[in-house]
């Protein structure tokens, strides 16, 4: 199995600007980005990015179930 590279928290990604919104899809998606996340917020803790499932999993599931039930 090929090992994937681990994100280097010192590498700057194209983080979203403050208060970023994706208005075209806003009613169909939820976005999660905590300030320590180096991938979306110029933070320096890659564990934050890896923890969204644990941190927001129930909220995300409720959102999806709500969309499915509504249709």
Secondary structure by P-SEA (a helix, b strand, c coil): ccccccccccccccccccccccccccccbbbbbcccccccccccccccccccccccaaaaaaaaaaaaaac
